[in-house]
Amino acid sequence: MIPNKRSGATSGAGRELQPEPPTPSPIGSDSTACAAAILVGIEGLGVAALAGWMTLSLIAGDTAELGTALALLLMTAVAAVGVIAFAIAIFRGHGWGRSGAIVVQLLILAVALGAATGAYAHPLVALALAVPAIVTLVVVIAAARAAGRRAAPPAET
């Protein structure tokens, strides 16, 4: 019997057990990625709360057009699931979660710009949307840079 290098266990057939392929590691000690995952997760919960509020409005009959209300509710629910998935991916160390979160922040900033301008402008609503999006965008980009530094091979001197 040959001992396994990882756990000291041996295989019954006299063969060494193969090590598992490397996978992205959970963030563990990376506080930037942890902060990014928390901020994106809070945004996802906010979108989920918005979907819940829209559902209650739909049940109460506060809609002018049922088909439009259902389509908007479905898109909001899908967005909530997506943003929460990005937060989980960031927590688990997957790069696609950070990429998706950056896109979400840019979309929120576009909505904030729309809320600040036009005939029905609400500057305080725009500010309430833009400030958390900017903070989250900065933290997610910092987490992406930190992940890049961890993944890069050490420089030769």
C-alpha positions as CSV (number, residue, x, y, z in Angstrom):
1,M,0.0,0.0,0.0
2,I,1.2,3.5,-0.9
3,P,0.3,6.4,1.4
4,N,-1.5,9.4,0.0
5,K,0.6,12.6,0.0
6,R,-2.3,14.8,1.0
7,S,-3.9,12.8,3.9
8,G,-1.6,9.9,4.5
9,A,-4.3,7.5,3.5
10,T,-3.5,4.6,1.2
11,S,-5.5,3.2,-1.6
12,G,-6.6,-0.4,-1.4
13,A,-5.3,-1.3,-4.8
14,G,-1.8,-0.2,-4.1
15,R,-2.2,2.9,-6.2
16,E,-1.7,6.5,-4.9
17,L,-4.8,8.5,-4.9
18,Q,-4.8,11.4,-7.3
19,P,-4.8,14.9,-5.9
20,E,-7.9,17.1,-6.7
21,P,-7.5,19.7,-9.4
22,P,-7.0,23.2,-8.1
23,T,-10.1,25.3,-7.6
24,P,-10.6,29.0,-6.7
25,S,-10.1,29.3,-3.0
26,P,-12.7,31.0,-0.8
27,I,-11.6,34.5,0.3
28,G,-10.7,33.5,3.8
29,S,-8.3,36.2,4.8
30,D,-8.9,38.7,2.0
31,S,-10.9,41.5,3.6
32,T,-11.4,43.4,0.3
33,A,-13.1,40.5,-1.3
34,C,-15.2,39.9,1.8
35,A,-16.3,43.5,1.8
36,A,-17.1,43.3,-1.9
37,A,-19.2,40.1,-1.4
38,I,-21.1,41.7,1.5
39,L,-21.8,44.9,-0.4
40,V,-23.0,43.1,-3.6
41,G,-25.0,40.7,-1.4
42,I,-26.8,43.7,0.3
43,E,-27.6,45.1,-3.2
44,G,-29.0,41.7,-4.2
45,L,-31.2,41.6,-1.1
46,G,-32.3,45.2,-1.9
47,V,-33.4,44.1,-5.4
48,A,-35.1,41.0,-3.9
49,A,-37.0,43.4,-1.5
50,L,-38.0,45.5,-4.5
51,A,-39.4,42.3,-6.2
52,G,-41.3,41.5,-3.0
53,W,-42.8,45.0,-2.9
54,M,-43.7,44.7,-6.6
55,T,-45.4,41.4,-5.8
56,L,-47.5,43.0,-3.0
57,S,-48.5,45.8,-5.4
58,L,-49.5,43.3,-8.0
59,I,-51.6,41.4,-5.5
60,A,-53.2,44.6,-4.2
61,G,-54.2,45.5,-7.8
62,D,-52.0,48.6,-8.0
63,T,-51.2,48.0,-11.6
64,A,-52.5,49.5,-14.8
65,E,-51.4,46.8,-17.1
66,L,-51.1,43.2,-15.8
67,G,-48.8,41.9,-18.5
68,T,-46.3,44.7,-18.1
69,A,-46.3,44.4,-14.3
70,L,-45.7,40.6,-14.6
71,A,-42.8,41.2,-17.0
72,L,-41.2,43.8,-14.8
73,L,-41.6,41.6,-11.7
74,L,-40.0,38.7,-13.5
75,M,-37.1,40.8,-14.7
76,T,-36.6,42.2,-11.2
77,A,-36.6,38.7,-9.7
78,V,-34.1,37.4,-12.2
79,A,-31.9,40.5,-11.5
80,A,-32.1,39.7,-7.7
81,V,-31.0,36.1,-8.3
82,G,-28.2,37.3,-10.6
83,V,-26.8,39.9,-8.1
84,I,-27.0,37.4,-5.2
85,A,-25.1,34.9,-7.4
86,F,-22.4,37.5,-8.1
87,A,-22.0,38.0,-4.4
88,I,-21.7,34.3,-3.7
89,A,-19.2,34.0,-6.6
90,I,-17.1,36.9,-5.1
91,F,-17.1,35.2,-1.7
92,R,-15.9,31.9,-3.3
93,G,-13.2,33.6,-5.2
94,H,-14.5,33.4,-8.8
95,G,-13.6,36.1,-11.2
96,W,-17.0,36.1,-13.0
97,G,-18.7,37.3,-9.9
98,R,-16.5,40.4,-9.8
99,S,-17.0,41.1,-13.5
100,G,-20.8,40.8,-13.1
101,A,-20.8,43.0,-10.0
102,I,-18.9,45.7,-11.9
103,V,-21.5,45.6,-14.7
104,V,-24.3,45.9,-12.1
105,Q,-22.6,49.0,-10.5
106,L,-22.4,50.7,-13.9
107,L,-26.0,49.9,-14.6
108,I,-27.0,51.4,-11.2
109,L,-25.0,54.5,-12.0
110,A,-26.9,54.8,-15.3
111,V,-30.2,54.6,-13.5
112,A,-28.9,57.2,-11.0
113,L,-28.0,59.5,-13.8
114,G,-31.5,59.1,-15.2
115,A,-33.0,59.9,-11.8
116,A,-31.0,63.1,-11.6
117,T,-32.0,64.5,-15.0
118,G,-35.1,64.9,-17.0
119,A,-38.6,66.3,-16.3
120,Y,-39.2,64.1,-13.3
121,A,-35.7,64.5,-11.7
122,H,-35.2,63.5,-8.1
123,P,-31.6,64.4,-7.1
124,L,-31.9,62.8,-3.7
125,V,-33.0,59.5,-5.2
126,A,-30.1,59.8,-7.7
127,L,-27.7,60.4,-4.8
128,A,-29.1,57.5,-2.8
129,L,-28.5,55.2,-5.8
130,A,-25.1,56.6,-6.9
131,V,-23.2,56.7,-3.6
132,P,-23.6,53.0,-2.7
133,A,-22.9,52.1,-6.3
134,I,-19.7,54.1,-6.4
135,V,-18.5,52.7,-3.1
136,T,-19.3,49.1,-4.2
137,L,-17.6,49.7,-7.5
138,V,-14.4,50.9,-5.9
139,V,-14.4,47.9,-3.5
140,V,-15.1,45.3,-6.2
141,I,-12.3,46.8,-8.4
142,A,-9.9,46.7,-5.4
143,A,-10.9,43.0,-4.8
144,A,-10.3,42.2,-8.5
145,R,-6.8,43.9,-8.3
146,A,-6.0,41.9,-5.1
147,A,-7.1,38.7,-6.8
148,G,-4.9,39.5,-9.8
149,R,-1.9,40.1,-7.5
150,R,-2.5,36.8,-5.7
151,A,-2.8,34.9,-9.0
152,A,0.3,36.5,-10.6
153,P,3.5,34.5,-10.5
154,P,6.3,36.2,-8.4
155,A,8.4,38.6,-10.3
156,E,12.0,37.6,-11.1
157,T,14.6,40.1,-9.6
